[in-house]
Amino acid sequence: MKKVFFLLAALLLVVAVGQTYHLLPSINLDQLSRGSKKNTLPFSLNTEKQTVVYEESVITKVVEEALPSVVTIGIMKTTTDQGFIEIDPFNPFGGFRQTPGKQRKIDRNIGSGFIVSEDGLIITNKHVVSDTEATYKVLTEGDKTYNVEKIYRDPLNDLAILKINASGLKALPMGDSGKLKLGQMAIAIGTPLGEFQNTVTTGIVSGLGRGITAGSPYEGFVEKLDGVIQTDAAISPGNSGGPLLSSKGEVIGVNAAIAQEGQNIGFAIPVNVVKELLANFQKRGGSFERPYLGIRYQMIDRKTAIMNSLPEGAYVESLVDGSPAQKAGIEVEDIIVELNGQKLASTDKQDLATRIAQMRVDEVVKLKIWRNEEVREITVTLEAYQ
């Protein structure tokens, strides 16, 4: 009788504890009567609160580590408004007079970026710094301002490398965008609308391998981008160029655009594209000068070549006056079939522009061209793009 009493008392105690903490489980009376070899409860605790706290701690840690490396990009420029013609009220014969436009100074924040080297290299979007007549500045987390001394604009992607005169900066670590999975955490940091510095938004990786058109609300620049990352982390104009981070605090992408037609649809350029850009930049000796050949061309793919009895390669449509190509004797309607012994094709990695972009200013290249059904060799010395 005493054994039954103690069993009932234990049962009532467990039920009371379950009601107090809202953890009421289903309890096997036989299990209680037999006892358990392990010192465990026959039910699991609610971990929802623990999961939320863990996620918050991950985000706050990533943000705390990343903020010193995230910057705001500002533009400085003087423009002149268009003048207008008005009737001269003091001229009885109805004369007109020209009113000149007024000068206006532009000084505002327009985008974001992040530090990739301790000596002042910064990554942002090309469309953020697309105005070649303007000057740009960089604002760090502590509101310290640096003038941008040099800019390298990637001719193939919506990316740019900025150089400021600084040392001892903290660079953001870079991840591997080739290993991204749908649903993993994504954290965006930037300056939306050019006003709210160090704004943090979170979400997930919503899609991979998307194709979009990116541009700037401040410039007339647009570009088609392929293979980008889609995220539902809130991205606004001004976030462009800022980092998209993983839960490890590594950069997985560069925020580039938003979908105007929908909500919570943002896009970022994969970080592996950035790593390739920096590798090519270092291969050229860290030069901010961009080599160019000076032709406008159209690639002839294999199918077109076979149908027209032509070789596969770059068909020269026009030449830039005074360009390296013109100086070397390349002519309109030539077809460039080889560069330094490697055949040209219409794929991204074998395209002429891709090859030239990976070379250095003053580098001598050997071209094979097809002209009047004959193959000729021409040597060209690449020059800096002005």
SVG drawing of the C-alpha trace seen along z (x, -y; Angstrom):
<svg xmlns="http://www.w3.org/2000/svg" viewBox="-2 -99 58 101">
<polyline fill="none" stroke="black" stroke-width="0.4" points="0.0,0.0 2.9,-2.4 4.5,-1.6 1.3,-2.6 1.1,-5.8 4.6,-6.8 4.1,-6.1 1.0,-8.3 2.8,-11.0 5.7,-10.9 3.2,-11.0 1.4,-14.1 4.8,-15.9 5.8,-15.3 2.4,-16.5 2.7,-19.7 6.2,-20.5 5.0,-20.0 2.1,-22.3 4.2,-25.0 6.7,-25.1 4.3,-24.2 6.2,-21.0 3.4,-18.5 4.5,-15.2 2.9,-11.7 4.4,-9.6 4.6,-5.8 3.7,-4.6 5.4,-1.2 8.7,-3.1 8.4,-5.0 7.7,-1.9 10.6,0.0 13.0,-2.9 15.4,-4.1 19.0,-3.0 19.9,-6.4 19.3,-9.6 17.1,-11.2 13.6,-12.4 11.1,-10.5 10.6,-13.8 12.7,-16.4 12.9,-20.1 11.5,-22.8 14.5,-24.2 12.8,-27.0 14.0,-29.7 17.5,-28.2 17.5,-28.2 16.5,-31.9 19.1,-32.9 21.8,-30.9 20.8,-32.5 20.9,-36.0 24.3,-35.4 25.6,-34.2 24.3,-37.3 25.6,-39.7 29.1,-38.1 29.3,-38.2 28.2,-41.9 30.6,-42.9 33.5,-41.3 32.5,-42.7 31.6,-46.3 35.2,-47.6 35.6,-46.3 32.4,-47.7 32.6,-51.2 30.3,-53.8 31.1,-55.2 30.5,-58.9 30.6,-60.9 31.8,-64.5 31.2,-66.4 30.4,-69.9 27.7,-70.1 26.2,-72.9 22.4,-73.1 21.2,-73.6 20.6,-77.3 17.4,-78.6 16.2,-81.4 13.7,-84.0 12.0,-87.1 13.8,-90.3 11.1,-92.5 13.2,-95.6 13.5,-95.2 10.5,-96.9 11.2,-94.9 10.6,-91.6 14.2,-90.5 15.4,-87.3 18.2,-86.8 20.2,-83.7 20.3,-82.8 23.3,-80.5 22.9,-77.4 23.9,-77.5 26.7,-75.4 25.7,-72.8 27.9,-70.8 27.1,-67.1 28.4,-65.6 26.5,-62.6 26.8,-58.9 25.7,-56.6 26.9,-53.1 28.7,-50.6 31.9,-48.5 34.2,-46.4 38.0,-46.2 39.9,-43.3 43.5,-44.3 45.1,-46.0 46.8,-48.5 43.6,-50.0 42.0,-47.9 38.2,-48.1 35.6,-46.2 32.4,-47.8 30.1,-47.7 31.3,-49.2 28.0,-51.1 28.6,-52.8 31.7,-54.5 30.8,-54.6 31.2,-58.4 34.8,-58.8 34.6,-62.6 33.6,-62.5 35.8,-62.0 34.9,-59.5 35.5,-59.2 35.3,-56.3 33.8,-56.5 34.8,-53.9 32.9,-52.7 34.4,-55.4 33.4,-58.2 37.0,-58.5 37.0,-59.8 39.5,-58.8 39.8,-60.1 39.8,-57.4 43.1,-57.7 42.7,-55.0 39.9,-53.0 40.0,-49.8 36.7,-49.1 36.3,-45.4 35.4,-45.4 33.6,-42.0 31.6,-42.3 29.8,-44.9 32.8,-45.1 35.4,-47.7 38.6,-47.9 39.2,-51.2 42.5,-52.3 42.8,-54.6 45.9,-55.7 45.7,-53.8 47.4,-51.0 46.5,-48.5 42.9,-48.1 40.9,-44.9 40.1,-42.9 37.0,-40.7 37.6,-37.0 36.2,-35.5 34.2,-32.3 33.5,-29.9 30.3,-30.8 30.7,-27.5 29.6,-25.7 26.5,-27.7 23.2,-25.9 19.7,-27.1 18.3,-28.1 21.6,-28.9 21.8,-32.2 22.7,-35.4 23.6,-38.7 23.8,-42.0 25.5,-45.1 25.5,-48.5 24.3,-52.1 20.8,-52.0 19.6,-55.1 23.0,-56.6 21.8,-57.7 21.7,-54.8 25.3,-53.7 26.0,-50.2 22.5,-48.9 22.2,-45.1 19.5,-42.9 19.3,-39.1 17.7,-36.4 18.6,-33.3 20.1,-32.3 16.9,-32.1 18.3,-31.2 21.5,-30.5 22.6,-31.0 20.1,-33.8 20.5,-36.3 19.6,-39.9 20.2,-43.5 22.0,-45.7 22.2,-49.5 22.4,-52.6 19.7,-55.0 22.3,-57.8 23.9,-56.9 22.7,-55.8 24.6,-52.6 23.1,-49.1 24.7,-45.8 23.6,-42.2 24.8,-39.9 24.7,-36.1 25.1,-33.5 24.2,-35.8 22.9,-34.9 19.3,-35.6 18.6,-36.5 15.6,-37.7 17.8,-39.8 16.5,-43.4 18.7,-45.3 18.0,-48.9 19.6,-51.4 22.8,-52.4 23.5,-48.8 25.2,-48.2 28.8,-47.1 28.3,-46.0 29.1,-42.4 26.7,-39.5 28.0,-37.4 27.6,-33.8 27.0,-32.6 30.8,-32.1 31.4,-35.8 32.8,-35.2 31.9,-37.2 29.8,-35.0 28.7,-37.8 28.7,-41.5 25.2,-43.1 24.4,-44.4 20.7,-44.9 17.1,-44.5 14.0,-43.4 11.8,-46.4 8.7,-44.2 8.8,-42.2 9.6,-42.4 12.5,-40.8 14.3,-39.8 17.9,-41.0 20.9,-39.8 24.6,-39.6 27.6,-38.8 29.3,-35.5 32.5,-36.1 34.4,-33.6 34.1,-36.2 35.7,-38.8 38.5,-36.4 39.2,-35.8 39.3,-39.6 41.7,-40.1 43.9,-37.3 44.1,-38.8 44.7,-42.2 47.7,-40.8 48.9,-38.9 49.2,-42.3 51.4,-43.6 48.5,-45.4 48.2,-47.9 45.1,-50.0 45.7,-50.7 43.6,-48.6 45.1,-47.2 43.1,-47.5 43.4,-46.5 41.1,-49.1 38.7,-47.2 34.9,-46.7 34.2,-43.1 31.7,-40.3 32.5,-36.7 31.8,-34.2 30.7,-31.0 31.3,-27.6 27.9,-27.2 28.1,-30.6 31.7,-29.9 30.7,-26.6 27.6,-28.1 29.7,-31.0 33.0,-29.2 34.8,-31.4 37.1,-30.6 35.9,-30.9 37.1,-34.0 36.6,-37.7 35.3,-39.6 36.6,-43.2 33.7,-45.6 35.6,-48.9 38.8,-50.3 39.4,-53.0 41.5,-55.8 45.1,-55.7 44.5,-52.4 47.2,-49.7 45.3,-47.6 45.3,-50.3 49.0,-51.0 49.7,-47.3 47.9,-47.2 44.7,-45.4 41.9,-46.2 38.2,-46.2 36.7,-42.8 39.8,-41.0 39.0,-37.9 41.3,-37.3 41.6,-33.6 44.4,-33.2 45.9,-35.1 49.4,-34.0 48.9,-30.6 45.4,-30.0 42.4,-29.8 39.5,-32.2 36.0,-31.0 32.6,-32.5 32.7,-31.0 33.3,-33.4 36.8,-32.1 38.0,-32.1 36.5,-35.4 39.0,-38.1 37.9,-40.7 38.4,-38.1 41.9,-37.3 42.9,-40.9 41.6,-41.9 43.9,-39.4 47.0,-40.9 49.3,-43.9 49.8,-47.3 52.8,-47.3 52.5,-43.5 53.3,-42.3 50.8,-39.9 50.9,-37.8 47.7,-37.6 46.8,-35.4 44.3,-37.1 42.3,-35.8 42.2,-38.2 41.3,-37.6 41.4,-33.8 44.9,-34.0 46.2,-33.7 48.7,-36.4 50.6,-37.1 50.6,-40.5 52.3,-41.7 50.5,-44.2 51.7,-46.1 48.9,-46.7 48.4,-50.2 46.5,-51.7 42.9,-52.4 42.3,-56.1"/>
</svg>
